[in-house]
Amino acid sequence: MAGGKASAVRRRFLVERFEDGAGVLRGQDARHLGRVLRAKPGDRFELSDGVAVWLASVTRVGAGAVEFRLLEPVAAADLRIEVTALISIFRFARMEWAIEKATELGVSAIRPLAAARSEPGLVAAAPKRMARWEKIAHEAANQSRRTASPQVLSPAKALVAFGETNAEIRLILSERRDAPKMENFRPANGAKSVALAFGPEGGWTDEEFTAARTAGFQEASLGPLILRAETAAIAALAIACCSWA
């Protein structure tokens, strides 16, 4: 309102469930709320159980848990379509950044891929990174006021993951000059799901392109410039999540 003071956006936290008009925040989020934000009884925050969002009032701040009383439902603003990001495994620092930003953009699921040109050492270490990747996604979901965190699925070989993907729209990002531009793809009205596959730093192999096409993927390009793996992922997801959803 012109001349008025804008109201602050309330912080949102994800809880396991709501029960009897109450919710409990546990673990690191509870410690952050108590020690960093100095929450006290009566303070109000938004809570989500992954399905619904509620305005809630703090009733008790404990050492490892913060208890709330639910006050009123809050309208959730989630994407119209489900977007799955199939991200080939690349250097972990950059991949963590990609997971964080993909979550902020609203993806429903993230699946790390063991592509043919992914570094073998990173592929071998990927299962041990699952807990960290889930934590990054959870924190990013809180920050971006999502209703739920995206699923971080177990790593899989690219050739296997292509065949297991059943999204209505399936695109594999390509550096080939004759690949149609991604901006030319427009989901038909009523489309509910999109899957985007991103190659490793060395790119896809011919075998992977063939397997993707067999599984119903179409090639799509982001233009003439060659982007880093994480840059390509975020550029494509921004188009899908912000323009299509």
N, C-alpha and C positions, 0 to 999 in steps of 0.2 A: 504494500500500500504506500503510495507517495506520501512522504512526510512522516510515515510511521516507522516503527522499529520492527524489523523482520524477526519472526520467531525462530529460535535455534532449532536445528534438525536434531531430533533425539537419536542417541546411539541405539543400535539394534544388536541383539545377541541371539544366538541359536541355542535352544535347549533341547533335551532329548524328548520331552513330552510335557503336555499339560494334564493336570489331574485335579479334580475337585476345585476348579477355579484358581489354581495356583501353578507356579512353575519354579524350578530350582536350577540355578546356573552353577556349574561345578568346574573344577580344574583351573586351567590357566586363565580362562575368561573371568572366573569368579575372583581369582587373585588380582587380576588387572582392575576389575571393577572396585574391589575393596581397597587395594593399596595405592593404585595410581589415580583413579577417578574419585577416590574417597567417598564412595557411595554410603548413604546412611538411610535409615528408615524414612519413608515418605518420598524419597527421590523416585522419579519416573523414567522408565526406559521402555523400549519396544522389545518384545520377545517373539520368536518364531519357533515353532516345533517342526518346521519343514513343510507344513501344510497351511497353517493360518498364522496371522500376525496379530498380537494383542498389545495394547498399552498396558503397562504393569507398574505397580508401585512396590518398592522394596519394603519388606517387612522385617527382615533379619539379615545381618551381615556376619557370616562366620569365617573361620580360618580357611576353609576349603569349599564353602558354598554360600551363595547369596539366594535368599528366598524372596519370592514375589507373590503378590496378589493380583490377579488379572482384573482389569478395569473395564475395558471396552475393545472391541475388535478394530483393527486398522486395515484399511484397504491395501491389498498387496498389488504391486506393479511389476509383474513378471513378464517375460517374453511370450509372444504369441506362439512361437514354434520352439521345438527342442533342437538345440544345436550340439552336435557331438564333434569334438576336436580329436582327430587321430594324429598325434604328434610324434614323429620319428625321434628317437633318442639322440640327443646331441649334448654338448658340454653342459654339465649340470647347473652351473651358475646361470647360464642363459636360459636353460629349460625351466628353472624355477621362476625366473622372471616371466616367461611365457605362460606358465600355469597361473601365476598370480593375475596377470592381465586378462587371460582368457576367462577367469572366474569373474573379474570385474565387469567384463563385457556380457556376461550372462549365460555362458555355455552350460548345458545340462550334464555333460559327461566329458571326461578327458581320458583318452587311452594312449599310453606310451607305446610306440611301435619299435620293434627290433627290425629295422630296415637292413637291406643287404649292405649298404655303405655306412651304417652306424658303426662307431668304434666298438670293437668287441669287448674291450675292458669296461666301457660304459654300459653296454648291454648286460654284462655279467653282474655289474654292481647295481643295476636299476631296481631289482626287487627289494634291496635294502634301503632304498630311498622312498619307498611307498609311504611310510609314516610321515616323513618330512613333507612330501608332496601333498598329502591329505591335510596336514597342519597349515601349509601355505594357502591351500584352497579355502579352508575353514576361516582363516583370518581375513582373507580377501572378501569372502562372502559377508562377514560381519561388517567390514568397512564399507562395502558397496550396498548395504541394506537389502540383501537378498532374502528371500523367504527360506531358501535352503542352499546348502553347499552343493557343488557339482559332485557327481561320482567320479572318483579317481580309480579307474579300472586297472587290473593287473596288466603288466606289460605282455605283449603278444607279438609274434612274428607278423610282419606286414601282410604276407601272403595269406595268413590265417585270418587276420582281423578284417581284411577286405571281404572275405566270404561270410563273415559273421555280422557284417553291418547291414541293417535292414531299413535305414532311413529312406524316406520317400525321395529325397534329392541327395545324390552322392557325387561329390566333386573331388578330384585329385589335382592339387596345385602342380602346374607344369611350367618348365622354363622353355618349352618348345615354341618356336616362333609362330607356328601355325595353330597353336591352341587358342580357342575362343577366349576373349576377355571375360573375366568373372562378372563384370558389370552387365554382360549380356544375359546372364541367367537370372530369371525372375520367378520365384515360386508361384505356382498357380494358387488362386484363392482356395483356402481350405487345406493347404499343405501344412502338416503338423511337425515334420522333422527334416533336418538337414545334417549331413555328415561331411566334414571337410578333412581331407588327408594331406598332411604336410611332410615333405621329404626331409632327409638329413642334410648335413652340410655338403655332402658329395652328390646329392641328387638321387632320383629314382633310377633303377635299372630298367632295361627293356622288359625283363621278366615281370617286374612289379607293375609296370604300366599295363602289360597284357592281363595279368591277374586282376587288376583293378577294373579294367574294362569288362572282363568276364563277369565280375561281381556287380556290374551296373553303374560303375563310376564313369563320369565324363571328365575330360581334361579341362582345366580352366587356368588362365594366365592372369597375372596382376600387372602385366605391361612389359615393356622392353628391358627394364632394369633388372639386374640380378640382385635379389635381396638375401640377407642373412636368414637363416631358418626361423629365428624367433620373430624377425621383422615381418616376414611373409605370413606367419601364423596370425599375428595381431592385425595386420592389414586386412586379411581375408575375413577374419572373425568380426572385425568392425563393420565390414560390409554386410555380412550375414546377420549379425545380431542387432545392428542399429538401423539398417535400411530395410531388411526383409522382415524383421520381427516387430 
